[in-house]
Amino acid sequence: MHLPDYKEARTRDIRSYKRVNFKLDEKIKGKYKGKKFFIKTYGCQMNEHDSENIEALLSSIGFEKVDSYLEADLVILNTCSIRENAHNKAFGMLGRLKHLKNENRNLIIGLCGCMAQEASVVEEIMRDYKFVNFVFGTHNLYQLPNIIDKAIEENKQQIEVFSREGDLVEGLPVIRATSYKAYVNIIYGCNKFCTYCIVPYTRGRERSRKKEDILQEIDELIKDGYKEITLLGQNVNAYGKDLYEDYTLGNLLEDIAKKDIPRIRFMTSHPWDFTDSMVEVIGKYPNIMPSVHLPVQSGSSRILKLMGRRYSRESYLELFDKIKKMVPNVAISTDIIVGFPGETEEDFLETLDLVNKCKFDNAFTFIFSKREGTPACLLKDEISTEEKEERLQRLNEVVNKYFLENNKKLEGKEVPVLVEGVSDKKKMYFGYSDTNKLINFTSDKNLEAGEIVKVRIKSAKTWSLDGEIVE
């Protein structure tokens, strides 16, 4: 048994970990043939990609995926701990599974992901959720087949959560969600330790994959016909800092852009690590999509300092303007937190002012959520819930205005769209533009998911656009 420990997770000294290739234990290969599994995924794109690995690992030992947990012999919750809402949803699902297990004692239930790295969560599961068969963390996903086998064979709750990083494992099997879009991990963890953020504790310190392994994976995706790849990392801009002296995300983007791949994206960026060379590369290559997610979190330099963000309002705006100037037709999205402890009305007005300056194409807005174990959790919070909700509403009114304003600029223009499927309406397709905007469009042609087509925009809405295919 291994239990999570935040003190150990916070240690910043150089830790040793091995780079190894995955190898399935032959003794359990196909062992559970005929059994069915269901995965419920919460959180970010990294979690979604982890679930693609989980699906492949389970398939390797014989499990078959089903679309309803009511039909499953095994249910896994792949959890997120970034905000309290996701935390509550996962425990709500565990409550439903408890009733199901009362009816089916053979049901196997597991929990993984970022919540598994929280000591308080594991303590609660061990105390109040004894029906959960196993828990494993973000650092030992590759051990899943053996953890499940041990939980079933011993009929005893298994808790296997590493507080320090496990091995960096290459060659994990993956069953991707689509045959045309793919996630590619390039770096794990984050060293920033923003005061409100639990990610450095749940995902560990920054560990970059070797460029050769990344480029080989992308070559295989190109060979298999994938049209779009998204490079993933908790702080993707820090790629290479722990591994190379002179090879950064800018270099990696350029090497990938020279390959025969139509669309390249990356997320999530920290403004602190966004270099001039990165901006130049993004602006230089047309297959690097002109869509940048650049979380600001607050427009007040005072609050940014309390958040531990390592940049000021002024330096963020300087970077924003540089990207706008050097990347043609770029769309910039962001994250914003309201109600951070100590945020005054003046601080909030600075956030609104920054939004009015930047006019973001998209924004993910949130009320501050306390996460146990983070420094911000200890800060005095005198802002009422009502005031936080009122600020969020005021912020959303402003950001939504610019979403619509930016979308209206596209009316009458032709944009490239990666087809993702058909909506309920006959011949109405949907997909995403190069600037990551949702496009619903009509076509007299029969289109396949994965095609890239030209669409003329006819009308704009706040969160989507309507158009027609260009013959």
N, C-alpha and C positions, 0 to 999 in steps of 0.2 A: 504493500500500500504506500502511495506517495500523496501527501497532502500539500495544497498550495500555501505559500508563505510570502506575504507582501514585502517583508523586510529583505528576504533573500532576492525577491524579484527586482527590488529597487537597486541592488548593488550594481555599481557601474564599473567595477574593475574589469579588466580583460579576462574573459572566460574562455575556456577551451571547449570546442565542439568539433566533431568530425564531419567531413563531407563524405557521405557514403551513398551507395546505390541500393535502392529498395530490392529486397528479395522476400518473396512470400514463403512462409513455412509450408513445405510440401505436405506435412502431416495433416493440415486442415484445408488444403486446396480442394474445393468442391464438396467439403464435408456436409454442408447444410443445403444441399440441392433439394429443391421442392419447398423450401421455406421462403416466406415473403417479407419484404421490409418496406418501411415508409420513412422518409426524411422530411422533417419540418425545419426550414431554414429561416433564421432571423438575421437582420443586419446588413452588412456591407457586401461589396463585390468579392472581397477576400473570402467571406463566409460562403458565398455562392460557389466559388471555385473549390473551396474545401469540400463542399457537399458533392461536387463532381468527382473528387477523389474518393470520398466515402462510398459513393455509389459503386465505383469501380472496384474498390477493396471488398465490398460486400458481395459483389457479383463473382469475384474470384474465389470466394469460399462457398458459392452455390446459391446465395440468396437472389431472389427475383423481385424487382421493384413493382410496387402497386401505388395507385393514386389516392387511396383512402387508408387512413390509419385503422379503420374498422376492419379491414381485410388482412392486416399485417400480423406476422408472428414476431416481428421486431420493429420497434419504433425508436428513432433517434431524433432528439432535438438538438440542432446545431445553433447555439445561442449567441446573443449579442449583449454586451454589458455597457455600451456607450451611453445609453439613457435609461431612465427608470421605466419608461413605457415598455421597451422591449423586454426588460427584466420581468415586469409584471405579466406580460403576455406568455412568456415561457412557463412561469409558475401556474398560470391559469390553465395552460395545456396539460401540465403535469396533473392538475386536479381532475381533468377529464379522463386522463389515462388511468388514474387510480380507480375510478369507477369501472373502467373497462377491464382492469386487471382483476377486480373482484369477481368478474364474470368469467375471466379466462386466466387462470393461475399460471398458464404456460407462456403468457405474453412476456417478451423481453423488452425492457425499457432502458434507454441510455441517454445521457446528456453529455454534450461536448461543447466546444467553442469557448468564447471569452468568459461567459458566466462560470464555467468550470474552473477558471483560474482564480476566482474570488473565494477566499477562505470562508467568508460568512455564508456563501451559497452552499459550499460543500458541507459545512457544519450543519446547515439547515436540512440538507438532503439526508445526511447520516442520522439526524435526530428525528425528523418528521416525515421523511419520504423513503422509508426503508424498502418500499416496493420497487424503487429504482435499482436496476441490476448493476449498472456500471456508469462511471463518470471518467472521462479522460479529457486532457487539456489541449491547448493549441500547439504544444511542442512535441507531442508524440502521437499524432494522427496515424502515422505509419504503423503503429502497434495495434491498431483497431482489431484486425482479425484475431490476434492472440488474446486480446482483452475480452472480446465477446466469447471466444471459446472457453476461456477460463471461467467467466461468469456463468455460463451454461453448465459446464462440467462440474463445477464446485457448488453451484446453487448458493452463492455467497456474494454479497455486494462487493464490487471491485472499484476502488478509487485509485486512479493512476494519473496524477496531475503533477507535472514537473514545474517547479518555480523558476528554475534556470533552464536555459535553452537546451533542447535535445539536439540530436544530430541534424544537420542540414541534408535532407534526403533527396537525391535525384532519382528519377525514373519511377515515381509513384504512378500507378495506373490512373487513368482518367476517362470518364464517360461524359463528354461535353453535352451541354444543354441543346446546342444547335450544331449544324454542320457548316455554318458560314461565319459565326462570330465566336471568338475564343479569348478566354482570359489567360494571361501568362504572368505568373509571379516572377518578379525580378529582385525584390528585397523584402525581408521580413522584419517586423519590429520597428521601434522608434526610440530615439535617444532624447527627444525634446523635453519630455516630462512637463508639458503644459499643466498648470496647477489643477485644472478641472478634469483632466483626461486620464482615463484608466488604461488606455491602450498600452503604454510602456510596461505596465504590470502584467497585462494579460497576453501580450504578444512578444514581449522581450525586447532586447536591444537590437539595433540594426545589423542585419546579416545579409550581405548581397550574394546572389548566385553568381557563379562564374559566367563571364560573357559568352564563352564557348558553349556552355550548356543552354543558355537562353537562345542563342542564335540557331543552335541545332534544333531546339523545339520549334522555333518559328519556321525553319526550313521544312520541317515535317508538316506543319500546318499549311504552308503554301502548297506543298506537294498534294495534300489532301483536299485542296480547293477552297480553303478558308479565305474570306474576303476582308475580314476586319479582325484585328487583334487589339486587346487592351492590356497594357503593361500595368501590373498591380503592385502596390506597396502601401504600407501605412504612411510612409513618407517617401514616396517614389523618387523625389528629387535628390534624396541623399544617396542614390544608387552609386556604388563603387567606392565611396569614401573609406569604407572599412577594408577594402580589398586591393585597390589600385592607387598608385600615386598620381596618375594622369589619365584616367579613363572614367568619365562621368556619364550621367544620364544623357547629356548632349551627344557624347560620342556614340553611345548605344543607339539612341534615336537615329542618328545619321547612318550607322551601319545597317539598321533595319530598313530605313527609308530607301536605301539603294537596292533593296530586294524587290521582287515582284509581288508586292502585297498592296492592294488598293487603299486600305485604310488602317491607320495606326492611331491609337489613342493611349492615354496614360492617366492614372489617378492613384492616390490623391496627392496634391502638391502642398508643400509648406512654403510660404513666401520667403522664409529665411534662406532656403537652399535653391531658389530659382535664379540661375545664373544668366548672365548676358549671352553666353554661348548657347545655352538652351533656347533662349528666345530667338537667336539667329537661325538655329537649325530648324525650329518649328516654322519660321517664316520662309525658309529656303525650299522646303520639300512639300509639294502639293499632296502627297499621300500621308503626311502627318496632318491630321484633321485640325482645322482652325477652331478648336473648342478646348478651353482651358478652365479647369476647376481650381479656383484660387481662394481658399477660405480666409476670410478676414476676421470673423468672430465678433469684432467690435470696431466702431469708428473712433473710439476714445483711446488716446495713447496711455492715459492713466489706467484704464481698465485692461488694455493689452499688457501692460507691465504686471498688473496683478494676476493676469492669466498666464504669465510666463511665456508670451508668444515671441519675444526676441526681435520684434520689429515695432516701429512706430506707425502711427497713422500716415505720416508724411512719407516714410519709406515705402509703405504699401501703395500709396497713390503714385509714387514715382515708378514703381514696378508695373502697376496697372497701365499707366500711360505708355510705358516702353513696349509692353506687349501689344497694346492697341495700335501703336505706330508701326511696329515691325512685322506683325502677322496680319496679312490682308484678310479682311472680312471676319476677323476673329470674334467669337462669342465667349464671354467670360461669365462663369457662374461662381457662386460663393456659398459659404455657411455663415450664419450670424446667430449669436446667442444673446438673448435679452434677459435682464434680471440677474446678471452676475452679482455676487455679494459686493455691496459698496457702490453699485451703479446708481448714479444720481440722474435726475431728469436732464441735467446738462450733458452728462455722458451719453445718454440715450439720444439726445438731439444731435450730438456729434455723429452718432451712427446713422441717423436719418440723413444728415448732411452729406456723409460719405456716399450713401446709396444714391442720393440725388446727383452727385458728381459722377459716379461710376455707371449708373443706369444698367445694372446687371441684366444679362439675358435670362438668368435663372438664379434662384436663391433658396437655400434650405434654411428655414428659420425655426428657432427653438427657444423655449424657456429654459433657463439654467436648471440642470438636473444634478443634484448632489450624488457623487459616487463615493462610497465608503473607501477610505484608504488614500484618497487624494488630498493634497494640501487645501484645496478650495473648500472641501467638506468642513474644514475647521474654521473657515472665515465667518465672521458675524454677518448674518443675513437679516436685514431689517425691512426688506421690500415685501410688501404684502402680495399674496397670490393674485388678488384682484388687480393690483398695479402691474404685475408682470404680464398678466393676460391682456390688459389694456394696451401695454406697450407692444406686445406681439401683434395685436390687431392693427395698431397704427403702422407698424413696420410692414405688415403684409399688404396693407392698402397701397403703400408707396412702391414696394417691389413689384406687385401685380400690375401697377400702372406701367412700369417700364417693360415688363414681359410683353404686354400687349403692344406698346409703342414700338419695341424692337421687331416684333413679329409683323406688324403692319408695313414696315420698311421692305419686307420681302414680297408684298403683293405685286403681282405682275412679273416677278422674276422667275427664272428657271434655276432649280437647285438639284444636285444629285442626291438620290435617296436609295438607301439600302433596304430592299423589300424584306419585311419580316413576316407578313401574313395577310390574311383576309379578314376584314371586320364582318359584322353581322349583315351589313348591307351588301347586296349583290354587286359584284365587281368593284367594291370599295376596298382598297388595299391600305396598308399602313406600313410605315418604316421611319427611319431617322435620317435627317440630312447630315451633311458634313459638319454642321455646327451643332449637331445633337438635338435638333428640334423634331418633335413628333409631327409627321405629315400623314394625313389621311387623303387618299386620292383615288380617282376613278381611272379605269383603263378598259379599253375594248379588247386588249390582249389578255391572254392567260399568262400570268406571271408566276414565277416560282420564288419561294423565299431564298434569299441570297443573291438575287439579281440586283445590280445597281442601275437605276434608270433616271432619266431626267423628268422632273415634275415642274409644271408651271403653277405657281401659287395664285389661287383665286381669292381666298379670303383668310383673314387672320383671326384667331381667338387668343385668349390669354395664355393657354397652355398647349395649344396645337394649331396647326394650319391645315387648310383644305386646298386641294389642287387637282390637277388632271395631268395624266402622263403626256409627255411631248412625243408625238409620233416621229 
